[in-house]
Every structure is written in structure tokens, then in C-alpha cells.
Amino acid sequence: MAGQKKILSPDLSRRNQMKAEEMRKLIHSFRGKFKMKPGDKPFAEEWADYKREEKELEERKCQRLAGEKSVNSKD
């Protein structure tokens, strides 16, 4: 280990080289990008809709697989 250089990833080396003012500008540029737009659903509602859709997909998949098993058992 004595003769080896420590290699930093580009992200770490760039972060270490940033001055405080540059970091403030970077953080400020991200503000507002993740805010809710007027008329958007709250996250809890979006998540509930997503989970409901996933459950419906899973139920349809189970019904389809159950139907295939019953058809195969008749043969």
C-alpha cells in the first residue's frame, strides 16, 4: 500500500474541488425541479394509485395462470 496512489472517482474529486459558492449554485439549480406542479396529485395519492394498478395486474396474471392450469389439466 505504501507505493500505491489512491484513485478517486471523478465525482468525489470534483466534489472536493468545488468551492462553497459553486456548491450553493449547484444546489440552487435543483430547487424547484422536484416541486409539485399546480394540479399534480400529492405523492400519497400517486403511490396509492400505483399500488392499486400493480395489484390489479397481479390479480389478472394469477387468473390467467389459473385458467391455463385448468385447460392443461383437462387434456
NUDOBA-791795 format. One line per field, with one value per atom (N, C-alpha, C): residue in one letter; atom name; x, y negated, z. Coordinates in nm, 3 decimals, always signed. Each point is the difference from the previous one (the first is absolute). Layout:
<nodes>
rest (a  ...)
atom (CA  ...)
xx (X  ...)
yy (Y  ...)
zz (Z  ...)
</nodes>
This chain:
<nodes>
rest (m  m  m  a  a  a  g  g  g  q  q  q  k  k  k  k  k  k  i  i  i  l  l  l  s  s  s  p  p  p  d  d  d  l  l  l  s  s  s  r  r  r  r  r  r  n  n  n  q  q  q  m  m  m  k  k  k  a  a  a  e  e  e  e  e  e  m  m  m  r  r  r  k  k  k  l  l  l  i  i  i  h  h  h  s  s  s  f  f  f  r  r  r  g  g  g  k  k  k  f  f  f  k  k  k  m  m  m  k  k  k  p  p  p  g  g  g  d  d  d  k  k  k  p  p  p  f  f  f  a  a  a  e  e  e  e  e  e  w  w  w  a  a  a  d  d  d  y  y  y  k  k  k  r  r  r  e  e  e  e  e  e  k  k  k  e  e  e  l  l  l  e  e  e  e  e  e  r  r  r  k  k  k  c  c  c  q  q  q  r  r  r  l  l  l  a  a  a  g  g  g  e  e  e  k  k  k  s  s  s  v  v  v  n  n  n  s  s  s  k  k  k  d  d  d)
atom (N  CA  C  N  CA  C  N  CA  C  N  CA  C  N  CA  C  N  CA  C  N  CA  C  N  CA  C  N  CA  C  N  CA  C  N  CA  C  N  CA  C  N  CA  C  N  CA  C  N  CA  C  N  CA  C  N  CA  C  N  CA  C  N  CA  C  N  CA  C  N  CA  C  N  CA  C  N  CA  C  N  CA  C  N  CA  C  N  CA  C  N  CA  C  N  CA  C  N  CA  C  N  CA  C  N  CA  C  N  CA  C  N  CA  C  N  CA  C  N  CA  C  N  CA  C  N  CA  C  N  CA  C  N  CA  C  N  CA  C  N  CA  C  N  CA  C  N  CA  C  N  CA  C  N  CA  C  N  CA  C  N  CA  C  N  CA  C  N  CA  C  N  CA  C  N  CA  C  N  CA  C  N  CA  C  N  CA  C  N  CA  C  N  CA  C  N  CA  C  N  CA  C  N  CA  C  N  CA  C  N  CA  C  N  CA  C  N  CA  C  N  CA  C  N  CA  C  N  CA  C  N  CA  C  N  CA  C  N  CA  C  N  CA  C  N  CA  C  N  CA  C  N  CA  C  N  CA  C  N  CA  C)
xx (+0.080  -0.080  +0.086  +0.121  +0.082  +0.029  +0.019  +0.036  -0.119  -0.121  -0.116  -0.065  -0.048  -0.074  -0.148  -0.064  -0.144  -0.072  -0.084  -0.072  -0.141  -0.037  -0.134  -0.087  -0.127  -0.091  -0.015  -0.037  -0.014  -0.100  -0.107  -0.099  +0.059  +0.075  +0.058  +0.104  +0.082  +0.104  -0.063  -0.106  -0.066  -0.067  -0.062  -0.067  +0.101  +0.116  +0.102  +0.056  -0.002  +0.057  -0.099  -0.129  -0.101  +0.015  -0.012  +0.001  -0.141  -0.012  -0.130  -0.100  +0.044  -0.092  -0.048  +0.088  -0.040  -0.102  +0.022  -0.093  -0.137  -0.003  -0.127  -0.075  +0.073  -0.063  -0.056  +0.075  -0.045  -0.127  +0.000  -0.118  -0.118  +0.023  -0.108  -0.059  +0.083  -0.051  -0.097  +0.010  -0.091  -0.131  -0.003  -0.123  -0.109  -0.115  -0.114  -0.016  +0.104  -0.010  -0.085  -0.004  -0.073  -0.126  -0.038  -0.121  -0.121  -0.113  -0.124  -0.046  -0.048  -0.056  -0.145  -0.055  -0.141  -0.089  -0.087  -0.090  +0.053  +0.125  +0.055  -0.061  -0.006  -0.048  +0.109  -0.040  +0.100  +0.063  +0.120  +0.074  -0.079  -0.068  -0.075  -0.109  -0.066  -0.104  +0.063  +0.110  +0.068  +0.045  +0.054  +0.048  -0.116  -0.113  -0.117  -0.051  -0.003  -0.041  +0.095  +0.129  +0.100  -0.017  -0.017  -0.016  -0.128  -0.108  -0.126  +0.018  +0.066  +0.024  +0.086  +0.103  +0.086  -0.078  -0.087  -0.080  -0.094  -0.062  -0.087  +0.077  +0.120  +0.082  +0.033  +0.035  +0.035  -0.121  -0.119  -0.121  -0.033  +0.014  -0.025  +0.099  +0.125  +0.102  -0.035  -0.043  -0.037  -0.121  -0.098  -0.118  +0.039  +0.088  +0.044  +0.074  +0.088  +0.075  -0.092  -0.099  -0.095  -0.082  -0.035  -0.075  +0.083  +0.129  +0.087  +0.016  +0.007  +0.014  -0.125  -0.118  -0.123  -0.014  +0.044  -0.006  +0.097  +0.120  +0.100  -0.044  -0.073  -0.040  -0.112  -0.076  -0.108  +0.055  +0.118  +0.058  +0.043)
yy (+0.120  -0.120  -0.127  +0.010  -0.120  -0.065  +0.079  -0.056  -0.028  +0.035  -0.017  -0.135  -0.059  -0.125  +0.032  -0.078  +0.017  -0.065  +0.077  -0.049  -0.038  -0.124  -0.046  +0.005  +0.027  -0.005  -0.146  -0.025  -0.138  -0.081  +0.064  -0.072  -0.049  +0.087  -0.038  -0.110  +0.013  -0.101  -0.133  +0.001  -0.125  -0.064  +0.081  -0.053  -0.065  +0.061  -0.055  -0.130  -0.018  -0.120  -0.116  +0.026  -0.105  -0.097  -0.124  -0.102  -0.015  -0.064  -0.014  -0.072  -0.103  -0.075  +0.087  +0.080  +0.091  +0.101  +0.051  +0.097  -0.064  -0.125  -0.069  -0.016  -0.034  -0.016  +0.133  +0.107  +0.132  +0.040  -0.018  +0.035  -0.087  -0.128  -0.090  +0.038  +0.051  +0.038  +0.118  +0.081  +0.115  -0.037  -0.113  -0.041  -0.024  +0.051  -0.020  +0.109  +0.074  +0.106  +0.115  +0.018  +0.112  -0.045  -0.127  -0.050  +0.050  +0.007  +0.038  -0.115  +0.032  -0.099  -0.025  -0.115  -0.024  +0.105  +0.060  +0.103  +0.141  +0.018  +0.134  +0.063  +0.133  +0.074  +0.002  +0.002  +0.021  +0.138  +0.015  +0.125  +0.118  -0.019  +0.110  +0.052  -0.090  +0.042  +0.072  -0.055  +0.065  +0.141  +0.014  +0.130  +0.098  -0.047  +0.086  +0.047  -0.089  +0.039  +0.103  -0.022  +0.092  +0.139  +0.004  +0.129  +0.070  -0.075  +0.057  +0.061  -0.072  +0.050  +0.126  +0.000  +0.118  +0.121  -0.023  +0.109  +0.056  -0.090  +0.045  +0.084  -0.044  +0.076  +0.138  +0.005  +0.128  +0.093  -0.055  +0.083  +0.054  -0.084  +0.048  +0.109  -0.016  +0.101  +0.132  -0.007  +0.122  +0.068  -0.080  +0.058  +0.066  -0.065  +0.057  +0.132  +0.002  +0.122  +0.110  -0.035  +0.098  +0.058  -0.085  +0.045  +0.095  -0.027  +0.087  +0.137  +0.001  +0.127  +0.086  -0.065  +0.078  +0.056  -0.074  +0.049  +0.117  -0.009  +0.106  +0.124  -0.013  +0.117  +0.077  -0.062  +0.069  +0.092  -0.030  +0.080  +0.134)
zz (+0.000  +0.000  +0.000  +0.045  +0.015  -0.135  -0.105  -0.128  -0.092  +0.043  -0.086  +0.021  -0.112  +0.009  +0.022  +0.078  +0.020  -0.117  -0.067  -0.117  +0.044  -0.022  +0.032  -0.124  +0.020  -0.113  -0.042  -0.125  -0.047  +0.083  +0.046  +0.079  +0.132  +0.066  +0.129  -0.018  -0.102  -0.018  -0.038  -0.080  -0.039  +0.121  +0.085  +0.117  +0.095  +0.011  +0.088  -0.054  -0.131  -0.061  -0.003  +0.022  -0.006  +0.115  -0.034  +0.104  +0.055  +0.114  +0.066  -0.091  -0.069  -0.087  -0.117  -0.056  -0.108  +0.049  +0.121  +0.057  +0.022  +0.050  +0.018  -0.131  -0.105  -0.131  -0.050  +0.020  -0.042  +0.074  +0.130  +0.080  -0.040  -0.020  -0.038  -0.136  -0.091  -0.132  +0.007  +0.106  +0.014  +0.069  +0.067  +0.069  -0.102  +0.028  -0.089  -0.104  -0.028  -0.100  +0.050  +0.132  +0.056  +0.074  -0.015  +0.063  -0.077  +0.073  -0.065  -0.089  -0.116  -0.090  +0.042  -0.033  +0.033  -0.066  +0.079  -0.051  +0.014  +0.039  +0.021  +0.124  -0.002  +0.117  +0.105  +0.126  +0.106  -0.015  +0.052  -0.015  +0.055  +0.114  +0.061  -0.095  -0.071  -0.096  -0.119  -0.051  -0.112  +0.038  +0.121  +0.046  +0.015  +0.054  +0.017  -0.137  -0.098  -0.135  -0.060  +0.019  -0.052  +0.061  +0.133  +0.068  -0.045  -0.021  -0.046  -0.139  -0.089  -0.136  +0.003  +0.084  +0.010  +0.053  +0.094  +0.056  -0.107  -0.079  -0.108  -0.102  -0.035  -0.095  +0.056  +0.128  +0.062  +0.004  +0.029  +0.003  -0.138  -0.104  -0.138  -0.037  +0.041  -0.030  +0.068  +0.126  +0.073  -0.064  -0.042  -0.067  -0.131  -0.075  -0.128  +0.023  +0.100  +0.027  +0.052  +0.082  +0.050  -0.116  -0.096  -0.118  -0.085  -0.015  -0.077  +0.068  +0.130  +0.073  -0.017  +0.005  -0.012  -0.143  -0.100  -0.138  -0.017  +0.057  -0.011  +0.076  +0.108  +0.078  -0.070  -0.091  -0.070  -0.109  -0.050  -0.110  +0.044)
</nodes>
